[in-house]
Amino acid sequence: MTPSPADSAHASAHDSGGNGLLWVLVAVAIGFALWRPLAPLDYLKLVDWQTIGALAGLLAITQAVERSGMLQAAAQRLLARITHLRSLAFGLTAGAALLSALVTNDVSLFLLVPLTRVLAQQAHLPLARLVVLQALAVNAGSALTPIGNPQNLYLWHRSGESFLGFMGMMAPTVVVMLFWLFVAVWWLVPRTPISLKPTPDAHPVQPRLLWLAAALFAAFVVALERRWLLPGLGLVFGVFLLLYPRVLRGVDWALLAIIALMFIDLRQLAALPAIAGPLTQWPIAEGWRAYLAAISTSQVISNVPAAILLDGPVRDLPALAAGVSVGGFGCVLGSLANLIALRLAKLPNGLSEFHRISIPFLLVCAASALLLRLG
């Protein structure tokens, strides 16, 4: 049986060393186990299983949408209407930023990155650059609303602000990030005509699989909102196992392992006395020190744990919220969305391209937002 383009791309990414980060995290976990051993159940308690379960269900549903052929058909229609590369980049980036404010940053990536990968199968596109820009876009756009990302949801409940009040607090920082985001698109993506690749064999659209994926997505979102994770996962995986088992073979199981290990490694790192202790002594309670502490901590342990860890020593909630939002840029560990975007794109060289763009972007945004706050 001839493998599908999705299967070939998936295999190519992994054969090219796409799991390098996985082995680094395994090595760190082994190091912690030798240095500061825990009971087996304590390791399991370090993992946010709600997040892992939600990603597992979304990965399966995304794989079903891709196998339905809908993305290929949508990509063909999009390329027939948009003829210049920069226009396509602006559209994908703006769409990612807008969606992330409405349906969270992770879900936005699950919708747009597979489409972008299929677009790159049909035309000569800088896939890595487009995906990195989308990762930056969801980190920026999701910062606007209380429901855009997990750290905002946590800080919103802690703040006591209204929904609109929280948006007003975040708006100046988000405007700065979006301004530099669109400058980056203009700078990094040339206004050249899109060159189409030779037309591959058409993959027929499977409406039944597409509608099934849509129905399962709606049911899964309801299950997550009601905290019915296990029934929701049982429904999604049970239906695919019975009707479309190939969907489950295409799930990126390594991504789930990477994220679980991130929780295990980063939470142990954050609990080290050398990291947790100084936070109560350093003068980071307010102002620019709180803001820079949030950015720096996000680079080491990711922005969601950073928001939780700094919520005690930092009393300036606007500075903390702005710092962990900007801290999603820079290192790939700054935000879980960065890792999800690169894995969904199945890029063997994604980490180097990401850091080449994201680190300068962090420096510019951090300085600009700081000047705005000081002004």
C-alpha positions in Angstrom: 0.0 0.0 0.0 1.4 3.4 -1.0 1.8 5.7 2.1 -0.2 9.0 2.1 1.6 12.3 1.9 0.7 12.8 5.6 2.4 9.5 6.5 5.5 10.3 4.5 5.9 13.7 6.0 5.4 12.3 9.5 8.0 9.6 9.0 10.4 12.1 7.4 10.2 14.5 10.3 11.0 11.7 12.8 13.7 10.2 10.7 15.4 13.6 10.5 15.8 13.8 14.3 12.5 15.5 15.1 12.5 13.8 18.5 15.7 15.4 19.7 13.9 17.4 22.3 12.2 14.2 23.6 15.6 12.6 24.3 16.9 15.7 26.0 13.9 15.7 28.3 14.3 12.0 29.0 18.0 12.6 30.0 16.9 15.5 32.3 14.2 13.3 33.9 16.8 10.5 34.5 19.2 13.1 36.0 16.5 14.3 38.4 15.5 10.7 39.3 19.1 10.0 40.3 19.7 13.3 42.1 16.3 13.8 43.8 14.3 10.5 43.5 10.6 10.6 44.0 8.0 7.8 44.5 6.4 6.6 41.1 3.0 8.1 42.0 4.7 11.5 42.7 6.0 11.6 39.1 2.5 11.0 37.8 1.2 13.9 40.0 3.6 16.3 38.3 1.8 15.8 34.9 -1.2 17.9 34.1 -3.3 15.1 32.7 -6.1 17.4 31.7 -3.8 19.1 29.3 -2.3 15.8 28.0 -5.8 14.4 27.5 -7.1 17.4 25.7 -4.1 17.4 23.4 -4.5 13.7 22.7 -8.1 14.1 21.6 -7.4 17.2 19.5 -4.5 15.4 17.8 -6.7 12.5 16.8 -9.5 14.8 15.5 -6.9 16.9 13.6 -5.5 13.8 12.0 -9.0 12.8 10.9 -9.7 16.2 9.3 -6.4 15.9 7.4 -7.2 12.4 6.2 -10.7 13.5 5.1 -9.1 15.5 2.3 -10.8 18.7 3.3 -7.5 20.5 4.0 -6.2 19.7 0.5 -9.4 21.0 -1.1 -9.3 24.2 1.0 -5.7 24.8 0.2 -6.4 24.5 -3.5 -9.2 27.1 -3.3 -7.0 29.4 -1.1 -4.1 29.3 -3.6 -6.5 30.0 -6.4 -7.5 33.3 -4.7 -4.3 34.5 -3.1 -1.4 34.9 -5.5 1.3 36.7 -3.5 3.3 35.1 -0.6 3.2 38.1 1.7 -0.6 38.4 1.4 -0.9 34.7 2.3 1.4 35.2 5.3 -0.5 38.2 6.5 -3.8 36.3 6.3 -2.6 33.2 8.1 -0.9 35.2 10.8 -3.8 37.5 11.4 -6.2 34.5 11.4 -4.0 32.8 14.0 -4.0 35.9 16.2 -7.7 36.4 16.0 -8.7 32.8 16.6 -6.4 32.5 19.6 -8.2 35.3 21.4 -11.5 33.5 20.8 -10.8 29.7 21.0 -7.4 29.6 22.8 -3.9 29.5 21.3 -3.6 25.7 21.1 -6.9 25.1 19.3 -6.0 27.9 16.8 -2.8 26.0 15.9 -4.6 22.7 15.5 -6.9 24.5 12.9 -4.3 26.5 11.0 -0.9 24.7 11.1 -2.1 21.5 9.3 -3.7 23.8 6.6 -0.4 25.6 6.2 1.5 22.3 5.9 -0.9 21.2 3.1 -0.5 24.6 1.4 3.3 24.0 1.4 2.6 20.6 -0.3 0.8 22.4 -3.1 3.1 25.5 -3.5 6.6 26.5 -2.9 6.3 28.2 0.5 8.7 28.9 3.4 6.8 26.5 5.7 9.1 26.8 8.7 8.9 30.6 8.6 5.1 30.7 8.2 4.6 28.3 11.1 7.0 30.2 13.4 5.0 33.4 12.6 1.8 31.6 13.5 3.3 30.5 16.8 4.2 34.1 17.6 0.7 35.2 16.5 -1.2 32.9 18.8 1.0 33.9 21.8 0.3 37.5 21.0 -3.4 37.3 20.2 -4.3 34.9 23.0 -2.9 37.4 25.5 -5.8 39.8 24.9 -8.6 37.8 26.5 -9.0 35.9 29.8 -9.8 32.7 27.8 -7.0 33.0 25.3 -4.5 30.9 27.2 -4.1 29.0 30.5 -2.0 31.7 32.3 -4.6 34.4 31.4 -7.4 32.3 32.8 -5.5 31.7 36.0 -4.5 35.4 36.4 -8.0 36.6 35.5 -9.6 34.5 38.3 -6.9 35.8 40.7 -7.4 39.5 39.7 -11.1 39.9 40.3 -11.3 41.9 37.1 -14.3 41.8 34.7 -13.8 40.1 31.3 -13.6 43.5 29.6 -11.5 45.0 32.4 -8.9 42.3 32.0 -8.9 42.9 28.2 -8.3 46.6 28.9 -5.4 45.8 31.2 -3.8 43.6 28.5 -4.6 45.7 25.4 -1.5 47.9 25.5 0.9 45.0 25.6 -1.0 43.1 23.0 -1.0 46.1 20.6 2.8 46.3 21.0 3.2 42.5 20.3 0.8 42.6 17.3 2.6 45.7 15.8 5.9 43.9 15.9 4.3 40.7 14.6 3.1 42.4 11.4 6.4 44.2 11.0 8.0 40.7 11.2 5.7 39.4 8.6 6.5 42.3 6.3 10.2 42.0 6.9 10.5 38.2 6.7 8.1 37.3 3.9 8.7 38.9 0.4 5.9 40.1 -1.8 6.6 37.5 -4.5 4.1 35.5 -6.6 3.3 32.1 -5.2 4.8 29.4 -7.3 2.6 26.3 -7.5 4.1 22.8 -7.5 3.1 20.2 -10.1 -0.4 19.1 -9.2 -0.3 15.9 -7.2 -2.9 13.1 -7.5 -6.1 14.4 -6.2 -7.2 13.0 -2.9 -11.0 12.6 -2.8 -12.7 14.3 0.1 -14.4 12.0 2.5 -17.4 13.9 3.8 -18.4 11.2 6.2 -15.0 11.4 8.0 -15.0 15.2 7.9 -18.5 15.4 9.5 -17.6 12.7 12.0 -14.5 14.7 13.0 -16.6 17.9 13.4 -19.2 16.1 15.6 -16.5 14.6 17.7 -14.8 18.0 18.1 -18.0 19.6 19.3 -18.6 16.7 21.8 -15.0 16.7 23.0 -15.0 20.5 23.7 -18.2 20.1 25.7 -16.6 17.2 27.6 -13.6 19.3 28.4 -15.7 22.2 29.6 -17.6 19.9 32.0 -14.4 18.2 33.1 -15.5 14.9 31.6 -12.0 14.1 30.2 -12.1 10.3 30.3 -15.5 10.0 28.8 -14.6 12.4 26.1 -11.3 10.6 25.3 -13.2 7.3 25.3 -15.7 8.6 22.8 -13.1 10.0 20.4 -10.7 7.1 20.5 -13.4 4.5 20.6 -15.2 5.8 17.5 -11.9 6.1 15.5 -10.7 2.7 16.7 -14.0 1.1 15.4 -14.4 3.1 12.2 -11.1 4.6 11.1 -8.2 3.0 13.0 -5.6 4.5 10.6 -6.5 7.9 12.1 -5.0 6.7 15.5 -1.8 5.4 13.8 -1.2 8.9 12.5 -1.4 10.6 16.0 1.9 12.2 17.1 2.3 10.2 20.3 5.9 11.5 20.7 4.4 15.0 21.2 2.3 13.8 24.1 5.4 12.2 25.6 7.4 15.4 25.2 4.7 17.5 26.9 4.4 15.0 29.8 8.1 15.1 30.3 8.1 18.9 30.2 5.7 18.9 33.1 7.9 16.4 35.0 11.2 18.2 34.3 10.1 21.8 34.6 8.0 21.4 37.8 11.0 19.7 39.5 13.2 22.5 38.2 10.8 25.1 39.6 10.8 23.4 43.0 14.5 23.5 43.4 15.5 25.7 46.4 18.0 27.5 44.2 15.1 28.8 42.0 12.1 28.9 44.4 14.1 30.3 47.4 15.4 33.6 45.8 12.0 34.5 44.5 10.9 35.4 48.1 14.0 37.6 48.6 14.6 39.3 45.2 12.9 42.7 44.8 10.5 41.6 42.1 7.2 42.5 43.8 6.3 45.4 41.4 7.1 47.4 38.3 9.7 46.6 35.8 11.4 44.1 38.0 8.3 42.0 38.2 7.8 42.3 34.4 11.4 41.2 33.7 11.2 38.4 36.3 8.1 37.0 34.6 9.8 37.0 31.2 13.0 35.4 32.4 11.2 32.7 34.4 9.1 31.9 31.4 12.2 31.1 29.4 13.2 28.5 31.9 10.0 26.8 33.0 7.4 28.0 30.4 4.9 30.9 31.0 2.0 28.9 32.6 4.1 27.5 35.5 5.9 30.9 35.7 2.6 32.7 36.2 1.7 30.3 39.1 5.1 30.4 40.6 5.4 34.2 40.6 1.9 34.9 41.7 3.0 34.9 45.4 6.2 37.1 45.3 4.8 39.4 42.6 2.1 41.7 43.7 1.9 43.7 40.5 -0.6 41.6 38.5 -0.6 43.7 35.3 3.2 43.5 35.2 3.1 39.7 35.8 0.4 39.2 33.1 2.4 41.3 30.6 5.6 39.5 31.4 4.4 35.9 31.0 2.7 36.9 27.8 5.8 38.4 26.3 7.8 35.5 27.9 6.0 33.1 25.5 8.4 34.3 22.8 12.2 33.6 22.8 13.0 30.0 23.9 10.8 27.3 22.5 10.0 26.3 26.1 8.5 29.8 26.7 5.1 28.6 25.7 3.6 25.2 25.1 2.1 26.6 21.9 5.5 26.9 20.4 6.2 23.2 20.7 2.7 22.3 19.4 3.2 24.5 16.3 6.5 22.9 15.4 5.3 19.4 16.0 2.1 19.9 14.0 4.2 21.2 11.1 6.5 18.2 11.2 9.6 20.3 10.6 13.0 18.6 11.1 14.8 22.0 11.3 12.0 23.8 13.1 13.8 24.5 16.3 16.7 26.4 14.6 14.3 28.5 12.5 12.1 29.2 15.5 14.9 30.5 17.6 16.4 32.5 14.7 13.1 34.5 14.6 11.7 34.2 18.1 14.7 35.4 20.2 15.1 38.7 18.4 11.3 39.1 18.5 11.4 38.6 22.2 14.0 41.2 22.7 12.2 43.8 20.6 8.8 43.2 22.2 10.1 43.0 25.7 11.9 46.4 25.3 9.0 48.0 23.6 6.4 46.9 26.1 8.7 47.9 29.0 9.1 51.4 27.5 5.3 51.6 27.2 4.9 50.6 30.9 7.5 53.1 32.1 6.0 55.8 29.9 
